[in-house]
Amino acid sequence: MTVGLSVNARLLNYLLYEAGWFACILGAAWGHAALGTALGVLPVAAHLVLVRRRGDALALVLWTAAIGLVVDTTQIALGTLRFQAGSVAAWLPPPWLVLIWAQFAITFHFGLAWLKGRPGQAALFGAIGGPLAFLAGRRLGVVELHPDLWPSLLSLAVTWSVAMPAALWLAGRQDGRDGIAAYGWEAPPAA
């Protein structure tokens, strides 16, 4: 668990995540998915420049994006999700959605650090948060859910209840490394 993380680092991390999320979602919603995706890369890049353990942070971003790619490709294959905005192939999630998973990864050592080592809570967080995120995306017009809404939400809840603990498990494997949850301006922990 992250101890002594500064308020400034948490706030910056939260703002980076939110800026990236809004760039991706609003870019897709407003018909500029490619621009939203390009802008959504910037907060992840800023995080990678600022964080002390860049290699570890990059590995977590890439692994989490891979988990998201598998989860969302599975949901598309099941008929739960369909995307118009920014799709490159009907059977794949659009790049902006995979990028949101990468953005999500930058929060695992910061705002969502409290979930590491708590798989039950992480599963519950995923089971509730995943479907809610897709309902919000549906409302904005960036995703279509299967007309049978409740089975779709259940499918999303199940996959997210597995994906969230898995991603946080990966983040937890990095715990104990000096500076894993710190930006460069923060003082190193006292010995």
C-alpha positions in Angstrom: 0.0 0.0 0.0 1.2 3.5 -0.7 2.2 5.5 2.4 3.1 9.1 2.4 1.9 10.0 -1.0 1.6 13.7 -1.2 -1.7 15.5 -1.8 -0.1 17.3 -4.8 0.9 14.0 -6.4 -2.6 12.5 -5.9 -4.2 15.7 -7.2 -2.0 15.8 -10.3 -2.5 12.1 -11.0 -6.3 12.5 -10.7 -6.2 15.5 -13.0 -4.1 13.7 -15.6 -6.5 10.7 -15.5 -9.6 12.9 -15.9 -8.1 15.0 -18.7 -7.2 11.9 -20.6 -10.6 10.3 -20.0 -12.5 13.4 -21.1 -10.3 13.8 -24.2 -11.1 10.2 -25.3 -14.8 10.2 -24.4 -15.6 13.7 -25.7 -13.5 13.2 -28.8 -15.5 10.1 -29.7 -18.8 11.7 -28.7 -18.2 14.8 -30.8 -17.0 12.9 -33.9 -13.3 13.5 -33.4 -12.2 10.2 -32.0 -8.7 10.4 -33.6 -8.1 13.8 -32.1 -9.5 12.7 -28.7 -7.1 9.7 -28.8 -4.1 11.8 -29.7 -5.0 14.3 -26.9 -5.7 11.4 -24.5 -2.1 10.1 -24.9 -0.7 13.3 -23.5 -1.7 12.8 -19.8 -0.3 9.3 -19.9 2.9 10.6 -21.5 3.1 13.4 -18.8 2.7 10.8 -16.1 5.5 8.7 -17.6 7.8 11.7 -17.7 7.0 12.8 -14.2 6.9 9.4 -12.3 10.2 8.2 -10.8 10.0 4.6 -12.0 9.2 5.2 -15.7 9.9 1.6 -16.8 7.7 0.1 -14.2 4.9 2.6 -14.9 5.2 2.0 -18.7 5.0 -1.8 -18.1 1.9 -1.4 -15.9 0.3 0.9 -18.6 1.0 -1.6 -21.4 -0.2 -4.7 -19.4 -3.4 -2.9 -18.3 -4.1 -1.8 -21.9 -3.6 -5.5 -22.9 -6.1 -6.6 -20.2 -8.6 -4.0 -21.5 -8.1 -5.1 -25.1 -8.9 -8.7 -24.1 -11.9 -7.7 -21.9 -13.5 -5.4 -24.5 -12.8 -7.6 -27.5 -14.5 -10.4 -25.5 -17.5 -8.2 -24.8 -17.7 -7.2 -28.5 -17.6 -10.9 -29.5 -20.4 -11.7 -27.0 -22.5 -8.9 -28.6 -22.5 -6.8 -25.4 -20.8 -3.8 -26.9 -20.6 -2.1 -30.3 -18.7 1.0 -31.3 -19.0 3.4 -34.2 -16.8 6.2 -33.1 -13.2 5.6 -33.9 -13.4 1.9 -34.6 -10.8 0.4 -36.9 -12.4 -3.0 -37.0 -15.9 -4.1 -35.8 -14.4 -6.9 -33.7 -11.9 -4.7 -31.9 -12.5 -1.9 -29.4 -11.6 1.5 -30.7 -8.1 2.8 -29.9 -9.6 5.5 -27.6 -11.1 2.8 -25.4 -7.9 0.8 -25.1 -6.2 4.1 -24.2 -8.7 4.7 -21.4 -7.4 1.4 -19.9 -3.9 2.7 -20.1 -5.0 5.9 -18.5 -6.7 3.9 -15.7 -3.3 2.2 -15.0 -1.7 5.5 -14.0 -4.0 5.7 -11.0 -3.1 2.3 -9.5 -0.2 3.6 -7.4 -1.9 6.8 -6.6 -5.7 7.3 -6.2 -6.6 3.6 -6.4 -3.7 2.4 -4.4 -6.1 1.6 -1.5 -7.5 -1.3 -3.7 -4.2 -3.1 -4.0 -4.1 -6.2 -1.9 -7.9 -6.2 -1.5 -9.2 -8.4 -4.3 -12.7 -8.6 -3.0 -13.0 -4.8 -2.9 -11.3 -4.5 -6.3 -13.8 -7.0 -7.7 -16.7 -5.1 -6.3 -15.3 -1.8 -7.5 -14.9 -3.3 -11.0 -18.4 -5.0 -11.0 -20.0 -1.6 -10.2 -17.7 0.8 -11.9 -17.3 -1.0 -15.2 -21.0 -1.1 -16.1 -21.5 2.4 -14.9 -18.8 3.7 -17.1 -20.4 2.0 -20.1 -23.8 3.3 -19.2 -22.2 6.8 -19.2 -20.6 6.1 -22.6 -24.0 4.9 -23.9 -25.6 8.1 -22.7 -22.9 10.1 -24.6 -23.4 8.0 -27.7 -19.9 6.5 -27.9 -21.0 2.8 -27.3 -24.1 0.8 -28.0 -25.0 -1.9 -25.5 -27.0 -5.0 -26.5 -30.7 -4.3 -26.5 -31.1 -6.7 -23.6 -29.6 -4.3 -21.2 -29.6 -6.3 -18.0 -27.7 -9.3 -19.4 -25.2 -6.9 -20.9 -24.6 -5.1 -17.6 -24.2 -8.5 -15.9 -21.6 -9.5 -18.5 -19.7 -6.3 -18.0 -19.9 -6.7 -14.2 -18.5 -10.2 -14.3 -15.6 -9.3 -16.7 -14.7 -6.2 -14.8 -14.9 -8.0 -11.5 -12.1 -10.2 -12.8 -10.1 -7.5 -14.8 -9.9 -5.0 -11.9 -8.3 -7.3 -9.4 -6.0 -8.7 -12.1 -4.8 -5.2 -13.1 -4.3 -4.2 -9.4 -2.5 -7.5 -8.8 0.0 -6.4 -11.5 0.4 -3.1 -9.8 0.8 -4.7 -6.4 3.7 -6.8 -7.7 5.6 -3.4 -8.2 5.0 -2.4 -4.5 8.1 -2.0 -2.4 10.2 -0.5 -5.2 11.5 3.0 -4.2 9.6 5.7 -6.0 6.9 3.5 -7.5 4.2 5.9 -6.4 6.1 9.2 -6.6 6.6 12.0 -9.0 10.1 13.4 -9.5 9.7 16.5 -7.4 8.7 14.6 -4.2 11.3 14.0 -1.6 12.5 10.4 -1.3 11.2 8.5 1.7 13.2 8.8 4.9 15.4 5.9 5.7 
